[in-house]
Amino acid sequence: MMKLVLLGLVVLAVGGCVCVVWADRGGPRWTRVVAAATLCLGRLVRSSAKNNRRSGGSSGGD
């Protein structure tokens, strides 16, 4: 089950990247919407990781 979830996340990430490239080259409107959502989510993940490093916390544990 966990492998299916991971596979789904990878497919969504690759699809988002494809939409970013396609929208940059003048794709249809829906690709621009998906590309904007992908870029926004990427910024949120990056800022979250940056804040986590600053606070010195670790999200993973044994």
C-alpha positions as CSV (number, residue, x, y, z in Angstrom):
1,M,0.0,0.0,0.0
2,M,2.8,2.4,0.9
3,K,4.5,1.7,-2.4
4,L,1.3,2.7,-4.3
5,V,1.1,6.0,-2.3
6,L,4.8,6.7,-3.1
7,L,4.3,5.8,-6.8
8,G,1.3,8.2,-6.9
9,L,3.3,11.0,-5.4
10,V,6.1,10.5,-7.9
11,V,3.6,10.5,-10.8
12,L,2.1,13.7,-9.5
13,A,5.5,15.3,-9.2
14,V,6.6,14.3,-12.7
15,G,3.2,15.4,-14.1
16,G,3.6,18.8,-12.4
17,C,7.1,19.2,-13.9
18,V,5.8,18.4,-17.3
19,C,3.0,20.9,-17.0
20,V,5.5,23.6,-15.9
21,V,7.6,23.0,-19.0
22,W,4.6,22.8,-21.3
23,A,3.0,26.0,-19.8
24,D,6.3,27.8,-20.3
25,R,6.2,26.9,-24.0
26,G,2.7,28.2,-24.4
27,G,0.5,25.3,-23.5
28,P,-3.3,25.3,-22.9
29,R,-4.8,27.2,-19.9
30,W,-5.2,24.1,-17.7
31,T,-1.4,23.5,-17.9
32,R,-0.8,27.0,-16.7
33,V,-3.1,26.4,-13.7
34,V,-1.3,23.1,-12.8
35,A,2.1,24.7,-13.3
36,A,1.2,27.6,-11.0
37,A,0.0,25.1,-8.4
38,T,3.1,23.0,-8.7
39,L,5.4,26.0,-8.4
40,C,3.5,27.3,-5.4
41,L,3.7,23.9,-3.7
42,G,7.4,23.8,-4.4
43,R,7.9,27.2,-2.8
44,L,5.9,26.1,0.3
45,V,8.0,22.9,0.7
46,R,11.2,24.9,0.3
47,S,10.3,27.5,2.9
48,S,9.1,24.8,5.2
49,A,12.4,22.9,4.9
50,K,14.3,26.2,5.4
51,N,12.3,27.0,8.6
52,N,12.9,23.5,9.9
53,R,16.6,23.8,9.4
54,R,16.6,27.2,11.2
55,S,14.7,25.9,14.2
56,G,17.0,22.9,14.5
57,G,14.2,20.5,14.6
58,S,14.2,17.1,13.0
59,S,11.1,15.6,11.4
60,G,12.3,12.1,11.3
61,G,13.2,9.9,14.2
62,D,13.8,6.4,15.3
